[in-house]
């Protein structure tokens, strides 16, 4: 996990994240190109995986563009679209009605998934984890709702994402303005601790370019990438401080182009079945050898 001045980043505020995505739901699709890229890449990575899910959970579905693709990919499956934002889910329902699909959209927190134990075969989480404050709790919930041998597939940001903006702000003050993202190894460890097995992860990079910083700020706002960290400044950031940060970004431009590098982490892991209570261990009786008397 990234640190600044030796300090870990503050927690994300769930209600602020929820309100942020409620506000941008009407124009989110105009700035979700990163989500589209990661969704397509994640689907490509699953092509060699043999799975025929009956029930699929699109966890953090946003406006449902990914749910639409999942419905086409797994035509015989029952699809559940879950998001914390009610405004996003309204768009999911409209989209699924236009496809003559039953609009099964569910509002909920990914750290407290409102589904029964072992009720789904595939949990698909495209760019949800950057908005999760308690990653272990979320992964425990994923493991809980997955049936044995079910699959969890995800795409998320790695720690180098938005480093240009983070570094610009850190040269001005000691506050956190950009969230820190766990690296691939931390995510892999968290998957195993949650009871998921055989994790496979890889890292890719995507460079996004802008002709000016105003276009960057518009995209960040439209995609919901605003500061939702606990303890952030409640007053408006001073104009001089923001102008200084903006100048630092402009100074990075080459040939009148500002480049931002995103580190993308893709992965999947399998369910081992229900977890035993703490202090309890389960052993397959067929593996117990029979003792022979001499």
C-alpha positions, 0 to 999 in steps of 0.5 A, a space after each residue: 500500500 502506498 504511503 505519504 509522509 509515512 502515513 497510510 491513506 485515510 478510509 473511503 467514506 461509503 456514503 460519499 462514494 454512493 452519493 458521488 455515483 448517484 450524481 454522475 449516473 446520467 452521464 457516466 457512460 460518456 466517460 467510462 472508456 476505462 471501464 469498457 477497456 478493462 471489461 473487454 480485457 477481463 472477458 478475454 482473459 476468461 475465454 480459456 476458463 471453462 465455466 457455465 454459470 447458472 447465476 452471475 453476480 455483476 458486482 458494482 455494475 454501474 449503469 449496466 453496460 457490463 451486465 448487458 455483455 455478460 447477458 450475451 456471453 452467458 445466455 442461459 444464466 440468470 444475471 444479478 446486477 448489484 450496485 450501491 447507487 440507486 441512480 445507477 440501478 435505474 439505468 440498469 433497469 431501463 437498459 435491461 427492459 430494452 433488451 427484453 430481459 428481466 431487470 433484476 437489479 439489486 442495491 447493496 454494499 459489496 462488503 455486505 452482499 444481500 444474497 444467500 450463501 453459495 447462491 452464485 457461480 460467477 462473481 464479476 467485479 469490473 473496477 469495483 475494488 478501487 471503491 472498496 475501503 475494506 478489501 478483506 471484508 469484500 472478498 469474504 463476502 464474495 467467497 460466501 456467496 460463491 458456490 464451491 468451484 465458483 469463480 471470482 473475476 475482477 479488474 482493478 487499479 494498481 498502485 501506479 495509477 494516477 501517479 502524475 496527479 498524486 505526485 503533483 498534489 504531494 509536492 504542494 501539501 501533505 493531504 491525500 487527494 488521490 486514493 492509494 490502491 493495493 498491489 497485485 501481491 497484496 490482492 493475491 494474499 487477500 484472496 487466499 485469506 478469504 478462502 479463495 484458491 488458485 488465484 491468477 493475477 496479471 498486470 497491464 498498463 493503459 496510457 490515457 492522453 489529454 490535450 489540456 487539463 480541463 478535459 482531464 478534470 471533466 473525465 475524472 468528475 464524470 467517472 466519479 474519480 473525486 476525493 471521497 477520503 475520510 478527513 479530506 478538506 471540507 472547504 473549497 481547495 484554495 485557488 492558488 493551490 489548485 492552480 499550482 497543481 495544474 501548472 505542475 501537470 501542464 509542465 508534464 505535457 509533451 508535444 501539447 499532450 498530457 499522458 496519464 498512466 494507469 496500472 491495471 490488475 486483472 485476476 480470478 480465483 476459485 471458491 473452495 466452498 463454505 469456510 469452516 468456523 474459526 477453530 474448526 477443520 474439515 477433512 475428507 474422510 476418503 483421505 484418512 488411511 486405515 491402520 493395519 495391525 501387524 
